[in-house]
Amino acid sequence: MLTVRAAPRVDRAIVVAVLFAVVAVAWVYLFVLSAAMGEMGSSLAMPMTADWTLRDWVFMSAMWAVMMIGMMLPSASPMIVSYRSFTRNGSLTGSTSVFATGYLVAWVGLAMLAAAAQWALHNGAFVSPMGVATTPVAGAFLVGAGTFQFTKLKRACLGQCRTPMGFLMTQWRDGRRGALVMGIRHGVYCVACCWALMALLFVLGVMNLAWVAVLAAVVLIEKVAPRADVLTPVLGAALIAWGAWLIVV
């Protein structure tokens, strides 16, 4: 049986401060990018009306990756802090920074897929230049995301995200390589849990930072708030109703 010695307050505070700093940098970049979007000819502006090229996809993949970091690191902080507590146990070795990097690798992968999806939707004229889906497509995204909230996959992956100690005690691997594998594995659980909510950015606006913040808060509440399991089906029903309304009208 693994025993865990709680990380000292100072040690925990350092980990949280580093995570906060990374999240803050990500949000500053997003605000700068959002402001630059209104400036014609700015090198930071999103690809607008013309069909995208590979260069546009690379740029948008980077934008999505930074946005995923800003949105998801806060909800991952309990797991990262818990991992740090485990590595302070004398019989266990690992690297908190490598674990967090592995977690982000999974989300960078999703960012690349999201940018590819936006590329296809943009070139097919299914989304506006600002990344907002047309009404029928938006309705389909909402219904799909709402339906996913009721699936066994959602519940299983959310359970892994909500129980840091359970994940660490059953998935533990020693060393830096083990930290990377564990970080990626936890990131995959998190991606599988939240990908449908991230897809709602095509409905709300890929660079609408107010809605980005709202989605980040929803993800955080789903993972860490007491009795947040009640939110999941309620949110699912609301999204289905909203999507159906858009499709019908």
N, C-alpha and C positions, 0 to 999 in steps of 0.2 A: 504493500500500500504506500503510495507516495504521500509524503508529508510536505506541507507548504508553510514556509515562514513568511509572514507578511513583510512586504517591503517597507523600510522606514519611510516616514512621511517625506523627508527631504528627497529621498530617492524617487518616490512616486511623483513628487512635485516636479522634479527635473524632467521625467518622462512626459508628464502632461504638458509642461511648458514647451518642450521641443515639438510635440504634436500640435499644440496651439500655434506655434510660430510657423510651422509648415502650412497649416490651414490658412493662417492669416496671409501668407505670401500668395497662396493660390487665389484667395478672394481678391487681393489687391490686383493681381494679374487680370482676373475676370472683369473687375471694374474698369481697369485701363482699356481692356479690349472692347468692352461695351461702349465706352466713351468714344473710342476710335472708330467704331462702326459708322458713326454719323459724319465722319470726316472723309470726303471724297479723295481718293488717291492714297489714303493711309495704308502703309504696309501691314498694319495690324487688323485692317478691316476684313470681315468675312467675305468669301466669294459670293457675289451677288446674283446677277441675272444670267451670265453666260454659263454654258455647260462646264462642269468641273473638269479639272485635269488631275493627274497624279499628284502634282505639287499642292493643289488645293486640298486633296485628301490628307496629305501629310500634315498640312497646317491645321486642318480641322481635327485630325486625330490628336494632335498636341493640345488643342483647345479642349476637347472632350476629356482628355487625360487629366488636365489641370482641374477641370470642373469636377471630375469624379473624386480627385484627391480632396478638394474643398468640401464636397458633400459627404464623403464616406468616412474620412478619418475620425471625425468626432464620434460616430457610432461605433467605430472599431477601438476606441481608446480603452474601454474596460477590458477587452481581450488583450490588448498590448500591455497594459499595466499588470494584468494577471500573469502574462507570460514573464514579465520582468520579475515578478514575485517568485515564480518557479525557478528561474535561473539563479536566484540568490540562495537557493537550497544547495548545500555543499555537495550533494551527490549528483546534481544535474548541471549540465553545461549547455550554453546556447548563446545567442546574440539577439538582443531586442531589436537592434537596427536592421539585422538581416531578416528577422521575422516580419517586421513592418514592411520592408522592401518586398518580400514575397507576397504579402497581402496586396500591395499596390500593383504588383505585376499582373495579378488577375484582373484588376480594374483597368489597367492600361490595355489589356487584351479586349475588354468590353468596349473601351473607348474607340479602338480601331474598328471594331465591328459597327459601332454606332455611327462613326464617320462614314463607313462604307454604305450603311443604310441611308444616311442622309444624302450621300452622293447619288444613289439610285433614285431616291425620292425627288431630289432636286432636278436631276436631268429628265425625269419623267413628268415634271411639273405637278407633282403631288404635294409639294410643300412650297411655301413662299420663299423668297430670298432670305428671309429671317428665320427660316426653319420651322414655320408653323404650317401644319398639315391643312389641306382643304377639308371642308366640312364632312363629307362622307368618310374620308380616311381618318379624320380625327375621331369620329364616332366609333369606328372600328378599333382604333387604338384604345379608347376608353373602355369599351366592352371587353376587349381582350385582357386589359390590365385588371379590370374588376373581376373577371372570371378567374384569373390566376390566383387571386386572393383566397379562393376557396379550395385550391388544389392541395393534395397531400404533399407535393413537392415544396410548396410554399411553407406549409406547416413544419415539415421536417427540417428544411434549411433555416427557417427562423428559429427553431428550437436550438440548433447548433450555435446560432449567433447570440441567443439570449442566455446561454449557459457557458461562460468562459471556462470555469473550472472543470465542467464535464468534458468539454472539448479537449482541454490540455491533458487531463488524466487519461483519456482514452486514445489520444492521437500523438502523445509525446514521442519526439525523436531527439536524441542528444546531438550536440555539436552545431556548428554553423550551417552545415549542409542540412541537418535536420530542421534547423530553424527556418531555412528557406522553404523546404518542403511543407512544413506546417503552415507557414505564412501563406503560401500559394493555396494550400488546401482550404484554409479558413477563408481566403479571398474567394475561392470558387463557391463555397457555401453561400457567402454573402452576395456574390453576383447572381447565383441561382435564386436567392431569396428576393432580390430587389430589382432585377433587370426590367421587369414590367413597369415598375414605378418610374424608372429612368426613361423608359420609352414614352412616358407622358410628356416629356420635354418637347416632343414633336407636336403635341397638342397645345401646350402652354407657351411655347416659344423657347427655342434652344438657348438663346441668350437673354431671356427674360429673367433677370437675376432675382426679382422678387419671388417668382415661382420656383426658381432653383432653390432659394432659401427655404421656402415652404416644404418642398419635397425632402430636403435635407432634414428638416425638423420632423417630418412624418416618419422617415426612416429611423431617426434617433429615438423617437417615442416608441415605435414598434419594438425596438430592440432592448431598451433599458427601463421603460416606465413600468411600474407595477400594474398588473392587470391589463397590460397593453394588448393581450391576446383578443380582447373584446373589440379593439379598434380594427383589426384585420378584416373580419367579415363585414363590419359596418362600412368601412371604406370601400370594400369590394362592391357592396350593394349600391352605394352612392355613385361609384364610377360607372357601373352598368346602366343605372338609370340615366345618368348624364349622357352617356354614349348613345343610348337608345333614343333619347330626345333629339340629339343632333342628327341622327340618321333619319328619323321620322319627319322632322320639320325641315 
